[in-house]
């Protein structure tokens, strides 16, 4: 049972009580939706299943390049697709067809049945959508409130088990969704939802594995140089190669992305090694512990999460290379995690991630560093590390000292690793 008090749950989850002006918003949605239906080409009340409310409104776009499936909210027990046509006009104008669905409501059905109906809607759209002018080869799902929850459930669905391509949907945009339903067992309107703890667990996206993917949107005027200079895309893609861990260990995920992103761009020929090392010397001190620090695992500050994590990764890379005579590095360790089945679609404890990485390179470095830095503040001698790596600032210019004891390691870190 949720540790939250019934009073807290009622106050925080009963939104109609919390926002007494909600009828004004519902009225605005309805009015805007009526205007949308009057101006757009539409196929209304198209049936996609056998349930009484299993219908959808379809708004095709000229020169369609994709489709959005939108799922309305209402805490699974209220509202209707007819009041949500307003989402369609700007998307249709930009070449994105829209399908707004209805589904049967609680208490007539349970939330598990509603999830099943939404999955039926996806399968129906993939099969029948093109007949109505919808480009469902690029299908996204979105929803608000309960619809956000349902969109997340679709994102975590094994579509291959339902006879579809593994990436039947290209992505999900969950707006103000409820992703852990266990607290709702205590809320007053659970009289309609009829949730118990076990049932809430089964329909909570927080306990499911999302089908990890990143959809890259590129502006029409983006140039090749713009893409070459971009760091965000590389940073986010690094996250796909690491299992999900508890939030207190987010420093490893973010730190890896901060550390690996510029190095991989050097290895791809899109960035100079000198720029990477100069940025590290400038920014790495942001990851050092400050007063009151309780180690990487217990200090949730921006500096520790991003640059403290990156500092851990740099130290690990150097130590692995020292222990393996510069044959292997951090990238080899993390390749071992991927080879063992670790990815963003899996939940692993940090101990398993680090032990798997250590096993891949044959030396216990990452586990040891976590023992040292996880629960207590550690301030590495960064000045000494830069000196040993052969990094020397002359004013604002960076010089390399190739006679430094760890100069070969510095060079190897940004060299394309052997396959």
N, C-alpha and C positions, 0 to 999 in steps of 0.2 A: 504494500500500500504506500502511496505517496507520503512523504514526510511533511508535506504542506498541510496546514490546518484547513478545516472545512471553511472557516470564515475567510481565510486568505484566498482560497480557490474561488469562492463565490464572488468576492470582490474583484478579483483579477480576470476571471473568465466569463462572467455574466456581462457581456458588453452592452447589451441593450439597456441594462440598468445603469451601467457606468456612463453611457452616452445617451442621455434622454432626447437629444436632438436627432437621433437616427431616422425618424420618419421623414425629416426634411431631405436627407440624402437619398433615401429610397425613392421619394417622389421625384427628385432630380434625375436619378438613374432611369426611372420609368419614362419621364418626358423626353430625355435625350435618346432613349432607345426607340421610342415611337418615331421620332424624327429620322433616326438612322434607317429604320425599316421602310419609311416612306421614300427615301432617297436612293437606296441601294437595290441592286438586283438581288433577289433572295429566294431561297427555297425553304419554306417554313414548315415546321412540324413534320420533318422527315423522320420516319421511324427507324431505329437502329437495334431494337430489341423487343422482347415480349412484355416487359414491365409496363404498367399503366402510364408512367411518365417518361419512358425511354424514347424520347424524340430529340431532334436537334434542329436548329436553324442554321442554314448554310448561306454564306455571303461570298460568292466567288469574286476573284479579282481579274481584271484584264491583264494579259501578259504575266500570268501568275508565276511566281518563283518560290512559293512555299505556302504552308498552311499553319494556322494557329488554332488549336483546340482549346477553347476557354470553358472553365468549369466555375459556375457561380457558387457563392458562399451561402451562409444562413444556418451554420452549425448543423448541417446535414438534415435539418428538419423544417426549413422554411425557404422562401424566395423562389424565383423562377427564371428561366432563361429569357423570358420576354422582357425582363427588366435589365438585361445586360447586353442588348444589341449595341449599346453605345460604344463598346470596345472595338467594333468593326470598322467604322469609317476611315480612321487614319491608317490602319493597316491595309485595307483594301486599296486605298489611294496609292500605297507604296508597293503594290503587287503581291500582297500577302492575303490569301483567302482566309476566312474565319468560319469556324464551326462553334456555335454556342450550344451546349447540351443541357438537357434536363435529366434528372435521375429520380428514382423513387425516393421518398423521404422517410425519415424516422417519424413516428414509431411504427409505421406500416412495415418497414424493413429495417434491418440492422446495418451498421456501417460497413461490415464485411461485404454485404450484398451490394452496397453502393459502390464500393471499390471494384467489385466484379463488373458492375454495369459500366463503369468508366473504361475498364479494359475492353469490354465489348464495343464501346464507342470507338476506341482506337482501331480495333481490328476491322470494324465496319468501314471507317473512313479510309483505311489503307486499301480496302477492296473496292469500295463503291465511290469514294470521293472523286476520282477523275471523271466519272459520268456527270458530275455536277460542276465541273470546271475547277476542281480543287487540285493543286499541285502537291499531293500528299507524299511524294518522294522526299520532301523536306518538311517533316511534321514536327512542330514544337507543341508542347502543352503548357498551359498556364491556368491559374485559378487564384481566387481570393478567399481568405479565411478558410472555411471548410474546403473550398475549391483548391486552396493552396496545399492543404493536406492531401487531397486526392491527386493533385499534380505530382507531389513528391512520391506518392505510392506508385504512380505510373512510371516515374523515373527509376524506381527500384524493382520494377517488374522484369521477370525473366521472359522476354518475348519469344525466345527460341522454343521454350516449352509450350507456347501457344501457337506454334507454326509460323512465326514471323521472323524477319531478320533480327539479329541480336540488337541492332541499333534502329529499331522500328521508329523510335522517336529520337530526334536529334538533340533534344534538350528540354529542360523544364524550368519555368519561371514561377516559383511559389511565392505568392504575395500574402504576407501576414498570416501564414498558415499555422496550424497547431500540429506539431510533429511528435509530441509525447502526449498521448491521450490518457495516461493513467490518472492525472489529477482530476479529469472530468468525471471519474467515478463518484466524486464527492459533491459535484455541482447539482443545483436544484433541478435543472432541466435534463439530468440523466434519467429522469422518469420517462423521457422520450427516447433517449439514446440507448438505454438498457445495457450499459457497459458494466462488466465486472473487471477485476484486475487482469485476469488472463486474457479476456477478449480485447481489452485496451492494448495490451502488449502486442498482440498479433497484428493490430492495424495501426501501429505507431511507426512511422518511417524512421524514427531515431534508432530503432533496433534492426533496421534492414540495411542491406548493402546496395548503395546506389551503383548504377552502371556508369562508371566514371568516364567522362568525356569533357572536352572543352570545345565549344563552338566559337570559331574565330570570325568576327565580323570586320571586314576591311572596307574603309571608306572609298568612295568612287575616285577620289582625288589622291589617294595614297600612292606614293612613289616607291620604287624599289629601295631608294635610300632611306625613306621613312621606315620601312620594314627592317632594314638592316640595323638601324639605330635603336629600334624598339627593344626594351628589356622586359617589359611586362609579360609578353607572351611566353618567353623562355622561362621566366620565373614561375609562372603558373603551371607550365607543363612539367616542371620538375616535381611538383606535388603528386602527379599521377604515378610516379615511380616509388612512392613510399606508402606503406600501410597507414591507415588511420590509427591514431593513438589517443589516449585520454588528453583532454585539453591542457593539463599541466605539463605535458611534454610537447606542446606545439612549438616550442623553441627549436626542436630538432628539425621539424618539417620546414619551418620558416628559415631557420639558419642554413639548412642545406640549399634551399632555393636561392638565398642571398649569395651563398658562396659559389655554388655550381654555375649559376646563370652567367656571370661575366667570363668565367673560365671556359665554359662551353662556347661562348661567342668568340673568344680568342681562337679556340681550336677549329671553329668554322670559318675563320678568316674575316670575321666581321668586327673585330676589335683588336687593339694593340695590347700586348702583355704589359707594357709600361703603364698604360692607363689603368689596368686592373690593379696593379700593385700600388700605384699612387692613390687610388680610391680606397684600397684596404688600409693603407697607412693613415689616411685621413679619417676614415669612418669607424674602423675597428674599435677604437677606444670608447665609442658609444655603448659597447657591449660589456664594459667592465662593471663590476658590482659597485653600488653606492651604499651609503649608510642604510642600515636596516635590511640589506639583502640577505636572503635565505637560500641561495643557490638557484641554479637554473630551473629546477623543478618547482620551486615555490615562490618565484618572483616574477609576477606577470606585468612587467613593464615593457614598453615598446623597445627600448634599447637592449634589454636582456633577451627578449624573445627573438628579435631579428639579428642584431649584431652580436649578442652573447652567443646565440646559436651558431652564427657564422664563425666566431672565434673558436668555438669547440671544434667545428669542422676543419678549420685551418690547422689547429693543433693535431687533430687526428690524422690529417693528410700527411703532415710532416713526420709524425711518429711512426706511421705505417711505413713510410718510405725509408726512414732510418732503420727500422727493424728488418726490412726486406732488401736492404742494399739498393734502394731506389727502383726495385723491379715493379712494385705494386703501390697503389695509392688509394685514396678515398673512393675514387670512381670504381675501382675494382671491387672494393668492399660492398658498395651499394649495388653493383651488378649482381653480387651474390644474393642480395635480398630479393631482387627481381627473379633470379633463377630459382629461388626457393618458393616462389609463388606469392611473394609480397608485392602488393600494389595498393592503390588508393581504394580499391573495392574490397579490401580485407581489413579487419580490425586485429591489430597485434599489440601486445604490451611492448613498451620500449625495451624491456630486457630481451625479448625475442628478436627485435629488430637489430639491436647492437650485437647480440651473440651470433646471429646469422651473418652479419657483416664481418665480424672478427674471424669467423670460421672460413669465410671466403678468401681471406688473405693470410690465414694461418698464424696470426698473432693477436693477442688480446690487448687491443688498444682502446677501442671505443667503449667497451664495458668498463675498463679501468678508469678512463677519463670521466665517465658518468659517475662512478663511485666517488671520484674526487670532487667533481664540480656540480653534481646534481643537487645535493642537500645542503651544501655550504658554499659561501662566497670564496672564489679563488680569483686572484688577479695575476694572470701570467705576465711575465716580463716581455711586453711587446717590443720595447726598444731593443732589448737583446736579441729577440727573434728577428726583427728587421735587419739588424747588423749581421747576424749569422747567415741570413738568406742573401746577403749582398745587396741590400737596399739602402741607398743613402740620398738624403735630400740636400740639394744645394740651392737654397732659396726655395723657389717653387718648382725647380727642375729635379727630376728623379734620375739618379745615376745607378747603374748596375756595377757591383764589384764581383767579378767572376772568380776572384781568388778567395772569396768568403767560404767558410766551412760548409755551408748548406746551399751554395750557389747552384750546384747540380740539381738539387731537389727543387729549387725555385724554377729552374728551366723545365724540369720534368712535369711540374704541376700544370703548366699551360701548353705542354706538347700533346698532340693528338695521341691518345693511348692506343697501344697495339690491340688488334682485335683477335 
